[in-house]
């Protein structure tokens, strides 16, 4: 369902901006985009859970410090690799959970309950 906008990009993360409305798979308004972060496949390379005391844990945002995304380290690592959108007051949706970005609206492939809540 991904479409290309006038800028020529089909990457939904590149087409989002703070303030856009976010709707879930059912068409219900979830909230507004608060932050957009493009993915970096080399950001954190891990398998399994991340131990915050481990050296790799230092590369993952720390929720206590307010770094984004403020989630469990293993979830944060995945979101950093794939890219994510922070939905004001709700949580985080990974790039793989974005169905489309059209006419100022971000459409998710999941329901509100499947959005990753902040830590």
C-alpha positions in Angstrom: 0.0 0.0 0.0 3.1 2.2 0.0 2.8 5.1 -2.4 5.4 7.6 -3.8 4.9 11.3 -3.0 5.8 14.3 -5.0 9.4 14.2 -3.6 9.8 10.8 -5.3 10.4 8.8 -2.2 8.4 5.7 -1.2 10.1 5.6 2.3 7.3 6.5 4.7 9.7 7.7 7.4 11.1 10.3 5.0 7.6 11.6 4.3 6.5 12.2 7.9 6.6 15.3 9.9 5.7 16.3 13.5 2.1 17.2 13.9 0.7 14.7 11.3 -2.3 12.7 12.4 -1.8 9.0 13.0 -4.6 6.5 12.4 -4.5 2.8 13.2 -5.4 -0.2 10.9 -9.1 0.4 11.8 -9.0 4.0 10.8 -9.2 5.2 14.4 -7.2 8.3 15.3 -4.3 7.3 17.5 -2.6 10.6 18.0 -0.1 13.0 16.3 3.5 12.5 15.2 5.8 13.9 17.9 9.1 12.7 16.5 10.4 11.0 13.4 13.7 9.1 13.3 15.1 7.4 10.2 16.5 3.9 10.6 20.1 3.1 10.7 20.8 -0.6 10.0 24.2 -0.3 11.6 23.0 1.6 14.7 23.0 -1.5 17.0 23.8 -5.0 15.8 22.6 -7.5 18.4 20.9 -10.8 18.6 18.6 -11.5 21.4 18.0 -9.3 24.4 20.4 -6.4 25.2 22.0 -6.2 28.6 22.2 -2.5 29.7 25.4 -3.3 31.6 27.0 -4.7 28.4 29.1 -2.5 26.1 26.3 -2.8 23.4 23.9 -1.5 26.0 25.7 1.9 26.0 24.8 2.4 22.3 21.1 2.0 23.1 19.0 4.9 24.4 18.5 4.9 28.2 14.9 5.6 29.2 16.0 7.1 32.5 18.0 9.8 30.6 15.1 10.6 28.3 16.8 9.3 25.2 14.5 8.2 22.4 13.1 5.7 22.0 12.3 5.3 25.7 11.6 1.6 25.6 13.3 -1.6 26.7 16.8 -1.8 25.3 16.1 -4.7 22.9 13.0 -2.9 21.5 15.0 0.4 21.3 17.7 -1.4 19.3 15.1 -2.7 16.8 13.4 0.7 16.4 16.8 2.4 15.9 17.7 -0.1 13.2 14.4 0.1 11.3 13.4 3.7 12.0 10.3 4.8 14.0 7.7 7.5 14.7 6.9 8.6 18.2 3.2 9.2 18.6 2.4 11.9 21.1 1.2 10.4 24.4 0.9 6.9 22.9 4.3 5.4 22.1 6.3 4.2 19.1 5.5 2.6 15.8 8.4 1.1 13.8 8.8 1.7 10.1 7.5 -1.8 9.5 4.2 -0.8 11.1 3.6 2.1 8.7 1.2 1.3 5.9 1.1 4.7 4.1 1.6 8.4 4.5 -1.0 10.3 2.6 -2.5 13.8 2.7 -0.9 14.6 6.1 -2.0 11.3 7.7 0.1 8.4 8.8 -1.7 5.1 8.5 -0.5 2.2 10.6 -0.7 -1.5 9.8 -1.5 -2.3 13.5 -4.1 -1.3 16.0 -3.4 1.3 18.8 -2.9 -1.5 21.3 0.0 -2.9 19.2 2.0 0.4 19.3 5.0 0.1 21.6 4.4 2.0 24.8 7.1 4.2 26.3 9.0 2.7 29.3 
